[in-house]
Amino acid sequence: MASLLSPESLQQIKRLDLRARMVIRGFLQGLHSSPFHGFSVQFSEHRRYNRGDDPKLIDWLVYAKTDKYYIKRFEAETNLTGYLAIDLSKSMGFTRSQSMNKFEYATCLAASLTYLMTMQQDPVGLLTLGAKVNAELPARSRRGHLSDVMARLTNIQPTGETDLAACITQIAAMLRHHSLVMLFTDLLDEPEEVYRSLAQLRHGGHDVILFHILDEAEVHFPYDGPVQFEDSESGETITVDATGFREDYLAGLEAFREQYKERCSRLRIDYVPLDTSMPFDKALTEYLLQRQGRG
């Protein structure tokens, strides 16, 4: 199943809505042969039994299947408003291979999550992050909204620079009700400023999933000898001895990711490091676990 959900396989499908449908169908099929068997129903209709809950509400059929106690959610508990927040910085368009670039990967993942949330009748909205936040589409769950989101995701492009920290702060000020904010970014911004803005978002009572998307080449650094690198946003260039630089670069990247993982953990933010070679079921599994964990 992983091969069918790889960026290389999905790139052969041009329409974003068909890509998303294929990802979700393949992902849900995969759940039935994985350790998450049964979650495809439970994560929207049930939550874990907690001390203090009425034992009469326990769903014994689910217990028979999973050996765990779950109770039915009330209708008001099940709906969650989600916002896709996509980084439009020019760096998101970078790729060294013929596969998806970071932005294409982000939009395919965002489209798949929209499809999944729409199946659960959860409202989904779309925000794009540039010099400021653009509210592309309000959060809705009505029939036809899925098509609106897909059409908008197809038409947006990564251009210019993004003030990521300022945009996250703006989102925190915009959202009035408890929401799930799904951030799609390569995090090429000042980390301390991003941490502060993420803290504001969490302190506003919102759940946050941070999808940190890098190109496969940015993660594995497959360069040798003298290589000239260009900053996609500023246009500045620098030439380095890639062979001698590789070890320091990879160590720096690992430290960068570990720092984000630790800081996000403190804020109870789900940090999901991805690269453009990874099958989409990995990211969707992280989403599913985060959604289940709120129960």
Buried (B, 14 or more C-beta within 10 A) or exposed (E): BEEBBBBBBBBEBEEBBEBBBBBBEBBBEBBEEEEBEBBBEBBBEBBBBEEEEEEEBBBEEBEEBBEEBBBBBEEEEBBBBBBBBBBBBBBBBBBBBEBBBBBBBBBBBBBBBBBBBBEBEBBBBBBBBBEEBBBBBEBBBEEEBBEBBBEBBBEBEBEEBBBBBBBBBBBBEEBEEEBBBBBBBBBBBEEEBBBEBBBBBBEBEBBBBBBBBBBBBBBBBEBEEEBEEEEBBEEEEEEBEBEEBBEEBEEEBEEBBEEBBEBBEEBEBBBBBBBBBBBBBBBBBBBBEBBBEEB
